[in-house]
Amino acid sequence: MSRLTLESGYHVAIGMEITELENTKKELVEMVRVCEILATTDDLSQSLNRRTFIGKVNEEVARSKRYKAHFSY
């Protein structure tokens, strides 16, 4: 974004084009996706890390209780 000060003392801001904003949005979405992967997986094995694994197990236990289904572990 560009900002200009006119001789009259007024400030003017000139924004980006929509295409530039869309490209920035796409980059941010990709960065968030990568961060989510890094936060939930082990770097070496690419399997779920302990925190994510325990969370998934808890979800499945809750689901089995909710539907009164068997759960094996």
Backbone torsions as a table, in degrees:
resi	resn	phi	psi	omega
1	MET	NA	134.8	178.9
2	SER	-104.4	140.9	177.9
3	ARG	-122.6	134.1	-179.8
4	LEU	-125.9	147.3	172.8
5	THR	-112.9	120.9	-179.5
6	LEU	-78.5	162.2	178.6
7	GLU	-58.6	-28.6	-179.7
8	SER	-75.0	-7.5	-179.5
9	GLY	97.0	-7.6	178.2
10	TYR	-74.3	147.8	176.5
11	HIS	-103.7	138.1	-179.9
12	VAL	-124.9	131.8	176.4
13	ALA	-112.2	133.0	179.6
14	ILE	-114.9	119.7	-175.9
15	GLY	-84.7	177.7	179.7
16	MET	-81.6	163.0	173.1
17	GLU	-70.9	155.7	179.4
18	ILE	-60.1	-39.1	-178.8
19	THR	-63.1	-37.5	178.1
20	GLU	-66.4	-40.7	177.0
21	LEU	-63.7	-42.4	178.8
22	GLU	-63.2	-41.4	178.1
23	ASN	-64.5	-40.5	177.4
24	THR	-64.1	-40.2	178.0
25	LYS	-62.2	-44.4	178.8
26	LYS	-61.3	-41.6	178.5
27	GLU	-63.2	-42.4	179.8
28	LEU	-66.1	-40.4	177.8
29	VAL	-61.3	-43.0	178.6
30	GLU	-64.8	-41.1	178.5
31	MET	-62.9	-40.3	177.9
32	VAL	-64.6	-41.9	178.5
33	ARG	-59.9	-44.9	179.4
34	VAL	-64.6	-42.1	179.2
35	CYS	-63.1	-39.4	178.1
36	GLU	-63.7	-40.9	178.0
37	ILE	-63.9	-46.9	-179.8
38	LEU	-63.0	-33.2	-177.5
39	ALA	-79.3	-18.3	-174.3
40	THR	-115.4	-5.3	-178.2
41	THR	-125.6	157.3	175.5
42	ASP	-80.2	135.0	-177.2
43	ASP	-62.5	-41.0	-174.5
44	LEU	-76.4	-51.1	-173.7
45	SER	-93.3	-14.4	-176.3
46	GLN	62.1	16.1	174.3
47	SER	-90.7	168.3	-179.2
48	LEU	-61.4	140.6	176.1
49	ASN	-76.2	172.5	-173.6
50	ARG	-58.7	-46.9	-177.5
51	ARG	-60.2	-44.8	-179.5
52	THR	-68.4	-41.4	179.8
53	PHE	-61.0	-48.0	179.4
54	ILE	-61.8	-39.6	177.1
55	GLY	-61.0	-43.9	179.0
56	LYS	-64.7	-41.0	178.2
57	VAL	-61.9	-45.3	178.6
58	ASN	-60.4	-38.8	176.8
59	GLU	-62.4	-43.0	-178.4
60	GLU	-69.7	-37.2	177.0
61	VAL	-63.3	-45.2	178.4
62	ALA	-61.6	-40.5	179.5
63	ARG	-64.6	-42.8	-179.3
64	SER	-65.6	-35.7	176.6
65	LYS	-68.5	-41.4	-177.8
66	ARG	-62.7	-41.9	-177.2
67	TYR	-98.6	6.5	179.8
68	LYS	52.4	44.4	-179.9
69	ALA	-106.6	160.5	178.4
70	HIS	-73.6	147.1	177.6
71	PHE	-131.3	126.8	177.8
72	SER	-116.0	144.4	179.9
73	TYR	-138.8	NA	NA
